């Protein structure tokens, strides 16, 4: 089964892609914790999903 995420994100312009990443970040942080391990995994996942279109992620 193929992951449809790549195809979906390719169709988004930069503004919508940033909004999607923000929503995913808020969901990841919903439990009030965002460890270094979670942060590293999140960053790798977003960079892969967005194919680097957003440049270097700054998670502050």
Beta strands, then each sheet from edge to edge (+ up, - down):
end
